[in-house]
Amino acid sequence: MNPFVRWQAAGIPSHVTTPHGDLRPPSGRMASHSFIRSAVALAGVLTLAGCASLSSDGGIADVQALVSGNPLMAGTTAQRTPDEASQKSVDTLLAKPLDAEAAVRIALVNGPRVQDAFATLQLSDADRVQAASLPNPVLSFSRLAQGSEREFERMLSFNVVGLITLPWQARWAGQRHEAAKLQAAQSVLILAADTRRAWVRAVAAQQSVVYLRDAKEATEAGAELAHRMAKAGNWSALQRTREQLLLADAAAQLARAEQAAVASREQLTRLMGLSGTRISYTLPDRLPPLPQAAPELGDVQALALRDRLDVRSAQSHNTAVAGSLGLTHATSVINAMELGVVRNTTFDNDADRTKKTKRGFELDLPIPIFDWGQARNGRAEAQYLQSAARVRDVGVLAASEAREAWQGWNTAYAIARRYRDEVLPLRKQVNEEMVLRYNGMLASVWELLGETRASMLVVNAGIEAQRDFWLADTDLQLVLTGSSPGGMTALQTAATGEPAAGGH
């Protein structure tokens, strides 16, 4: 830390005592000029201080503009705090079977994660206003006594460096606030995507429970018939044990499916922010059908690099860090300077009550002996290099994830279509033929029960393929317009940290 040098300059006393003890008043012209200078200075300070003020909504309208029209948003907007009208709309949506769009609307209106994201944005807005506000002056007062003499000293000081660097600080804080808006928009889109995924998993798990329960009932019928035939001596113990083993395995699969259904439903409930009687909502019986054909998206890499919010957020954050780097270089040596107005009054406790007043100014300035700002400059340059590297990393990540998500979408779509167009129709045909053979006494009851169990498992596999497609579809939409499918990238941690800055 550098030592400070203090330089004072005192003016001619404004009140001089005459030999007769009369006080000579100051010149009227001098008082008039002093008043004008004070008024002009005060007007300038008030003008600058009035330039920075909290926005009415903290930037929420800008966030809504960033995500409006996104397919993940289900045609709705996120709200900072749920009001009475929005709560009524939530109750209306919960009164009927909940589709994916309704679940997203509820999460964006009622979910606590949206409120947290908008509160974080308001904090950024407050930081912006704070950085653009004038530093408060400091009033110092001292009283000294020596014998019958009393001395009162008053000083009003200002942080000069803070005043000089205020435009840079304000611009840097504004850039950081723009990056915070992009991060809040990412949070909104990620919540919408997570809600869609949770809805898809909940509906698919519920659908799987229904088919696995039917498979277990068929297995129970086979096990009961095997027990009776073994008791009558028509079956061996080995054949009966095999049927019991199939029943135990079916029961275990059903238990796992029921637990998965509960877990996925609770995940959806948490994302929508529901509690109390609202958790008894109803889900549809099945997932929506597959699209008839795969859409042509063109160059998914170009779409991701152009539209992804985390790429734009990285670039905005890098611009802010670059601005703070220039400010750090400018204030590396002289990073503090205070200028004060001093008024010193001395009273003599004699018969004449003599009073002397002196006016002047005081300047506090650090002497660059021990610290020449090398560490601050080095830290600022390292932060800029780190930010630039993260911009490139986010760009590489966006292009790679776009290619991966597009390939995953096509693969999931191909598998789901194969189940829909080939596997399930063939399995249905096999079941119908087996029923005909059984009715014509060409197949045993065991063969019929075996085909029934196999059919249930194939249908369950088809449900999983359909579920995987809708999950891949959500991931692709998020990758192309929002952020990484895994959530906010490492840039969020970097962007919320304090880049190097000079000034106050």
C-alpha positions in Angstrom: 0.0 0.0 0.0 1.4 3.4 -1.0 1.8 6.2 1.6 -0.3 9.3 1.2 1.0 12.8 0.9 -1.3 15.6 2.2 -0.9 19.1 0.9 -2.8 22.0 2.4 -3.3 25.6 1.2 -4.9 28.2 3.5 -6.4 31.4 2.2 -6.5 34.9 3.8 -8.7 35.0 6.8 -12.2 36.0 5.9 -12.8 37.8 9.2 -9.9 40.0 10.4 -10.0 41.6 13.8 -9.4 45.4 14.0 -7.3 46.9 16.7 -10.6 48.0 18.4 -11.9 44.5 18.3 -14.6 45.1 15.6 -15.1 42.4 13.1 -14.9 43.4 9.4 -17.5 41.6 7.3 -16.5 39.9 4.1 -17.0 41.7 0.8 -20.5 41.4 -0.7 -19.0 40.7 -4.1 -16.9 37.9 -2.8 -19.9 36.3 -1.0 -22.0 36.6 -4.2 -19.3 34.8 -6.3 -19.0 32.1 -3.6 -22.7 31.5 -3.7 -22.8 31.3 -7.5 -19.9 28.8 -7.5 -21.6 26.7 -4.9 -24.9 26.7 -6.7 -23.3 25.6 -10.0 -21.3 22.8 -8.3 -24.5 21.6 -6.5 -26.5 21.6 -9.8 -23.8 19.6 -11.5 -23.7 17.0 -8.8 -27.5 16.7 -8.8 -27.5 16.3 -12.5 -25.0 13.5 -12.5 -26.6 11.8 -9.6 -30.0 11.9 -11.4 -28.6 10.0 -14.4 -28.6 6.7 -12.6 -31.8 5.3 -11.3 -33.4 1.9 -10.8 -35.5 0.7 -13.7 -39.1 0.1 -13.0 -39.0 -3.6 -13.6 -35.2 -4.4 -13.2 -34.9 -5.4 -16.9 -37.6 -8.0 -16.9 -39.2 -6.6 -20.0 -35.9 -7.0 -21.9 -35.7 -10.6 -20.7 -39.2 -11.3 -21.9 -38.3 -9.8 -25.3 -35.3 -12.1 -25.6 -37.3 -15.3 -25.0 -40.6 -14.3 -26.7 -41.4 -16.4 -29.7 -39.1 -19.2 -28.5 -40.8 -22.7 -29.0 -39.9 -23.7 -25.5 -42.0 -20.9 -24.0 -45.4 -22.3 -25.0 -46.6 -18.9 -26.0 -46.4 -17.4 -22.5 -44.2 -15.0 -20.5 -42.4 -15.4 -17.2 -43.6 -13.4 -14.3 -41.6 -12.0 -11.4 -44.3 -12.4 -8.8 -47.5 -14.4 -9.3 -50.6 -12.2 -8.9 -54.2 -13.1 -8.3 -55.0 -13.3 -12.0 -52.1 -15.7 -12.7 -53.1 -17.9 -9.8 -56.5 -18.2 -11.2 -55.1 -19.2 -14.6 -52.9 -21.8 -12.8 -56.1 -23.3 -11.2 -57.8 -23.3 -14.6 -54.9 -25.2 -16.2 -54.8 -27.7 -13.3 -58.5 -28.5 -13.6 -58.0 -30.5 -16.7 -55.4 -33.1 -17.9 -52.1 -31.2 -17.9 -50.3 -31.1 -21.3 -46.7 -30.0 -21.8 -47.6 -26.4 -22.7 -49.8 -26.0 -19.7 -47.0 -27.3 -17.4 -44.5 -24.8 -18.9 -47.0 -22.0 -18.4 -47.5 -22.9 -14.8 -43.7 -23.2 -14.1 -43.1 -19.8 -15.7 -45.8 -18.1 -13.7 -45.6 -20.0 -10.4 -42.1 -21.6 -10.3 -39.7 -20.4 -7.7 -36.8 -20.6 -10.1 -38.2 -17.8 -12.2 -38.6 -15.6 -9.2 -35.0 -16.3 -8.2 -33.7 -15.5 -11.7 -35.6 -12.1 -11.7 -34.4 -11.3 -8.2 -30.8 -11.9 -9.4 -31.5 -9.6 -12.3 -32.7 -6.9 -9.9 -29.5 -7.2 -7.9 -27.6 -6.6 -11.1 -29.7 -3.5 -11.8 -29.0 -2.3 -8.3 -25.2 -2.8 -8.9 -25.5 -0.9 -12.1 -27.1 2.1 -10.4 -24.6 1.9 -7.5 -21.7 2.0 -9.9 -23.1 5.0 -11.7 -23.9 6.9 -8.5 -21.6 9.7 -7.4 -19.5 8.9 -4.3 -20.7 10.6 -1.2 -18.7 13.5 0.2 -17.0 13.1 3.6 -17.5 15.6 6.3 -14.7 15.8 8.9 -15.0 17.9 12.1 -12.3 18.4 14.8 -12.1 20.6 18.0 -8.8 21.5 19.5 -8.0 23.4 22.7 -4.9 25.2 23.9 -5.2 27.2 27.1 -8.0 29.7 26.5 -8.0 29.2 22.8 -10.4 27.0 21.0 -10.1 25.8 17.4 -12.8 24.2 15.2 -11.8 22.7 11.9 -14.4 21.5 9.3 -13.5 19.8 6.0 -15.7 18.6 3.2 -13.7 16.1 1.0 -14.5 14.3 -2.3 -13.1 11.2 -3.9 -11.7 12.9 -7.1 -10.7 9.6 -8.8 -14.2 8.3 -8.2 -15.7 11.3 -9.8 -13.3 11.1 -12.8 -13.8 7.4 -13.4 -17.6 7.6 -12.9 -18.4 7.4 -16.6 -16.3 4.3 -17.1 -17.7 2.7 -14.0 -21.3 3.4 -15.2 -20.5 2.0 -18.7 -18.9 -1.1 -17.3 -21.8 -1.7 -14.9 -24.3 -1.2 -17.8 -22.4 -3.8 -19.9 -22.5 -6.2 -16.9 -26.3 -5.6 -16.6 -26.8 -6.5 -20.2 -25.0 -9.8 -19.7 -27.1 -10.4 -16.6 -30.3 -10.0 -18.8 -29.0 -12.7 -21.1 -28.2 -14.9 -18.2 -31.8 -14.4 -16.8 -33.2 -15.3 -20.2 -31.1 -18.5 -20.2 -32.5 -19.3 -16.8 -36.1 -18.9 -18.1 -35.5 -21.1 -21.1 -33.7 -23.7 -19.0 -36.7 -23.8 -16.7 -39.1 -24.2 -19.6 -36.9 -27.0 -21.0 -36.6 -28.8 -17.6 -40.3 -28.6 -17.2 -40.9 -30.2 -20.6 -38.5 -33.0 -19.8 -40.1 -33.6 -16.5 -43.6 -33.7 -18.1 -42.4 -36.2 -20.7 -40.8 -38.5 -18.2 -43.8 -38.3 -15.9 -46.3 -39.2 -18.6 -44.1 -41.9 -20.0 -43.5 -43.4 -16.5 -47.2 -43.4 -15.8 -47.9 -45.1 -19.2 -45.3 -47.7 -18.5 -46.8 -48.5 -15.2 -50.1 -49.3 -16.9 -48.6 -51.8 -19.4 -46.3 -53.4 -16.8 -49.2 -53.9 -14.5 -51.0 -55.7 -17.3 -47.9 -57.8 -17.9 -47.7 -58.7 -14.2 -51.4 -59.8 -14.2 -50.7 -62.1 -17.1 -47.7 -63.5 -15.3 -49.8 -64.0 -12.2 -52.4 -66.0 -14.2 -49.6 -68.2 -15.6 -48.1 -68.8 -12.2 -51.5 -69.7 -10.7 -52.2 -72.1 -13.5 -48.7 -73.7 -13.2 -49.3 -74.2 -9.5 -52.6 -76.0 -10.1 -51.1 -78.2 -12.8 -48.1 -79.1 -10.7 -50.4 -79.9 -7.8 -52.4 -82.2 -10.0 -49.2 -83.9 -11.1 -49.4 -82.6 -14.8 -46.3 -80.3 -14.5 -42.9 -80.7 -13.0 -41.5 -78.6 -10.2 -39.0 -77.1 -12.7 -41.8 -75.8 -14.9 -43.7 -74.4 -12.0 -40.5 -72.6 -10.6 -39.9 -71.0 -14.0 -43.4 -69.4 -13.9 -42.8 -68.2 -10.4 -39.6 -66.7 -11.4 -41.3 -64.8 -14.2 -43.8 -63.5 -11.7 -41.2 -62.3 -9.3 -39.3 -60.5 -12.1 -42.5 -58.9 -13.4 -43.3 -57.7 -9.8 -39.9 -56.2 -9.5 -40.1 -54.4 -12.8 -43.5 -53.0 -11.8 -42.2 -51.7 -8.5 -39.3 -49.9 -10.2 -41.7 -48.4 -12.7 -44.1 -47.2 -10.0 -41.2 -45.6 -8.1 -40.0 -43.9 -11.3 -43.5 -42.6 -11.9 -43.7 -41.1 -8.4 -40.2 -39.5 -8.7 -40.8 -38.0 -12.2 -44.2 -36.6 -11.1 -42.7 -35.0 -8.0 -39.9 -33.5 -10.1 -42.6 -31.9 -12.3 -44.5 -30.7 -9.2 -41.3 -29.0 -7.9 -40.6 -27.3 -11.1 -44.2 -25.9 -11.3 -43.9 -24.7 -7.7 -47.1 -26.6 -6.6 -48.1 -27.5 -3.1 -51.2 -28.4 -1.0 -54.2 -29.6 -2.9 -52.7 -28.5 -6.3 -50.4 -31.6 -6.4 -53.4 -33.8 -7.3 -53.3 -32.8 -10.9 -54.0 -35.2 -13.7 -51.6 -36.2 -16.5 -52.7 -37.4 -20.0 -52.8 -41.1 -20.6 -50.1 -41.1 -23.3 -47.4 -39.0 -24.9 -48.2 -36.9 -28.0 -47.8 -38.7 -31.3 -44.6 -38.3 -33.3 -44.4 -35.6 -36.0 -45.0 -37.0 -39.5 -41.6 -35.9 -40.9 -38.4 -34.4 -39.5 -38.1 -30.7 -40.0 -35.2 -29.3 -42.0 -33.2 -26.9 -39.8 -30.4 -26.1 -42.2 -27.0 -25.5 -40.6 -27.6 -26.2 -36.9 -24.1 -24.9 -36.1 -24.8 -21.5 -37.6 -28.1 -21.4 -35.8 -26.5 -22.1 -32.5 -23.7 -19.6 -32.8 -26.2 -16.9 -33.9 -29.1 -17.5 -31.5 -27.8 -19.1 -28.4 -28.0 -16.8 -25.4 -25.0 -18.2 -23.6 -22.8 -17.3 -26.7 -24.2 -13.7 -26.6 -23.8 -13.6 -22.9 -20.1 -14.6 -23.2 -19.5 -11.9 -25.8 -21.2 -9.3 -23.6 -19.2 -10.3 -20.6 -16.0 -10.1 -22.5 -16.8 -6.6 -23.6 -17.4 -5.6 -20.0 -14.1 -7.1 -18.9 -12.3 -5.3 -21.8 -13.7 -2.0 -20.6 -12.6 -2.6 -17.0 -9.1 -3.5 -18.3 -8.7 0.0 -19.8 -9.9 1.6 -16.6 -7.5 -0.4 -14.5 -4.6 0.6 -16.7 -5.6 4.3 -16.4 -5.7 4.2 -12.6 -3.0 1.7 -11.9 -0.6 4.2 -10.3 -3.0 6.9 -8.9 -6.1 4.9 -7.8 -7.1 7.3 -5.0 -7.2 11.1 -4.6 -9.3 13.2 -2.3 -9.8 16.9 -2.5 -11.3 18.7 0.5 -12.5 22.2 1.4 -11.3 23.3 4.8 -12.7 25.9 7.1 -10.7 26.6 10.3 -12.1 28.9 13.1 -10.1 29.9 16.2 -11.8 31.5 19.2 -10.0 33.3 22.0 -11.7 33.2 25.4 -10.6 36.8 26.2 -12.7 39.9 26.9 -13.0 40.8 23.2 -14.0 37.2 22.1 -11.7 37.4 19.2 -12.5 35.0 16.3 -10.3 34.1 13.3 -11.4 32.1 10.4 -9.3 30.6 7.7 -10.4 28.9 4.5 -8.4 26.7 2.1 -8.3 23.2 0.6 -6.6 19.9 1.2 -5.4 17.3 -1.3 -4.7 13.7 -0.3 -2.7 11.8 -3.0 -0.9 8.4 -2.8 2.8 8.4 -3.5 3.7 5.4 -5.8 6.7 4.1 -3.9 5.8 0.5 -3.0 2.9 -0.2 -5.3 3.0 0.8 -9.0 -0.1 -1.1 -9.9 1.6 -4.1 -11.4 -0.6 -6.6 -9.6 -3.8 -4.8 -10.5 -2.7 -4.6 -14.1 -1.7 -8.3 -14.2 -4.9 -9.4 -12.6 -7.0 -7.3 -15.1 -5.1 -8.7 -18.1 -5.5 -12.3 -16.8 -9.2 -11.8 -16.3 -9.5 -10.5 -19.9 -7.5 -13.5 -21.3 -9.7 -15.8 -19.2 -12.9 -14.1 -20.5 -11.7 -14.3 -24.1 -10.9 -18.0 -23.7 -14.3 -18.6 -22.3 -15.9 -16.9 -25.3 -14.1 -19.3 -27.6 -14.9 -22.2 -25.3 -18.6 -21.4 -25.4 -18.5 -21.0 -29.1 -16.9 -24.5 -29.6 -19.3 -26.0 -27.1 -22.3 -24.5 -28.9 -21.3 -25.8 -32.3 -20.5 -29.2 -30.9 -23.7 -29.6 -28.9 -25.7 -28.5 -31.9 -24.3 -31.2 -34.0 -24.7 -33.8 -31.2 -28.3 -32.7 -30.4 -29.2 -32.8 -34.1 -27.8 -36.3 -34.5 -29.5 -37.4 -31.3 -32.8 -36.0 -32.5 -32.6 -37.9 -35.8 -31.6 -41.1 -34.1 -34.4 -40.9 -31.5 -36.9 -40.1 -34.2 -35.8 -43.0 -36.4 -36.0 -45.5 -33.5 -39.4 -44.2 -32.4 -40.7 -44.3 -35.9 -39.5 -47.9 -36.3 -41.4 -48.9 -33.2 -44.5 -47.1 -34.4 -44.5 -48.2 -38.0 -42.9 -51.7 -37.8 -42.4 -53.3 -34.4 -45.7 -52.5 -32.8 -47.8 -53.4 -35.8 -45.9 -56.7 -36.2 -46.3 -57.5 -32.6 -50.1 -56.8 -32.8 -50.3 -59.1 -35.8 -48.5 -61.9 -33.9 -50.9 -61.5 -31.0 -53.9 -61.8 -33.3 -52.5 -64.9 -35.0 -51.7 -66.4 -31.6 -55.3 -65.8 -30.5 -56.6 -67.5 -33.6 -54.4 -70.5 -33.1 -55.5 -70.7 -29.5 -59.1 -70.6 -30.4 -58.5 -73.3 -33.0 -56.7 -75.4 -30.4 -53.4 -75.1 -32.3 -51.6 -73.3 -29.4 -51.6 -73.8 -25.7 -52.5 -71.4 -23.0 -48.9 -71.1 -22.1 -48.0 -69.9 -25.5 -50.8 -67.4 -25.4 -49.7 -66.1 -22.0 -46.0 -65.9 -23.2 -47.0 -63.9 -26.2 -49.1 -61.5 -24.1 -46.1 -60.9 -21.7 -43.8 -60.3 -24.7 -46.3 -57.9 -26.3 -46.5 -55.9 -23.1 -42.7 -55.5 -22.9 -42.5 -54.5 -26.5 -45.1 -51.8 -26.0 -43.2 -50.6 -23.0 -40.0 -50.3 -25.1 -42.0 -48.3 -27.7 -43.1 -45.9 -25.0 -39.5 -45.4 -23.9 -38.5 -44.8 -27.6 -41.3 -42.2 -27.8 -40.1 -40.6 -24.6 -36.5 -40.4 -25.7 -37.6 -38.6 -28.9 -39.5 -35.9 -27.0 -36.5 -35.5 -24.7 -34.2 -35.1 -27.6 -36.6 -32.7 -29.2 -36.5 -30.5 -26.1 -32.7 -30.7 -25.9 -32.4 -29.6 -29.6 -34.6 -26.6 -29.1 -32.6 -25.5 -26.1 -29.3 -26.1 -27.7 -30.2 -24.0 -30.8 -31.7 -21.0 -28.9 -30.8 -21.1 -25.2 -27.9 -22.8 -23.6 -26.3 -26.1 -22.9 -28.8 -28.9 -22.2 -27.0 -29.5 -18.9 -27.9 -26.1 -17.7 -25.9 -22.9 -17.3 -22.3 -23.1 -18.4 -19.2 -22.2 -16.4 -19.6 -18.7 -17.8 -22.3 -18.0 -15.2 -19.7 -18.2 -12.4 -17.3 -16.0 -14.3 -19.9 -13.4 -15.2 -21.1 -12.9 -11.7 -17.5 -12.4 -10.4 -16.0 -9.0 -10.1 -13.8 -8.1 -13.1 -10.9 -5.8 -12.5 -11.8 -2.2 -12.1 -10.2 1.0 -11.1 -11.6 3.9 -9.3 -13.5 3.8 -6.1 
